[in-house]
Amino acid sequence: QVQLVESGGGLVQAGGSLRLSCEVSISLFTIATLGWYRQGPGMERREFVASITKDGLTNYADSMEGRFSISRDSAKRTVLLEMNNLQPDDTAVYYCNGHVPVFNMLYWGSGTQVTVSS
């Protein structure tokens, strides 16, 4: 069973920053892509935020590029999401996921709450 555990969420004022962390229970070299998604209040679906491949290629949602930065630390089996200039619309539960090709499975963490006050 592959586990992902998010941390680093909290309450921040508009314009502030947070760094989210997602620790993975297996080697990151077995995971093709790690990603961050979010689900805001009243949203039916999770929204793509950013992803990073095993080779370090990154991809961002248009509204987050320039404010958010995703990175990975293979030694710590962790994927990070640095979020700057946070706005109230960024309030959401943030989830990380990982695609493991050898199991042909996509695994999700349970999420961490980010609340941005105006």
Secondary structure as UniProt FT lines:
FT   STRAND          4..7
FT   STRAND          10..13
FT   TURN            14..15
FT   STRAND          18..24
FT   HELIX           28..30
FT   STRAND          33..39
FT   TURN            41..42
FT   STRAND          47..53
FT   TURN            54..55
FT   STRAND          58..60
FT   TURN            62..64
FT   TURN            66..67
FT   STRAND          68..73
FT   TURN            74..77
FT   STRAND          78..83
FT   HELIX           88..90
FT   STRAND          92..100
FT   TURN            101..104
FT   STRAND          105..108
FT   STRAND          112..117
//
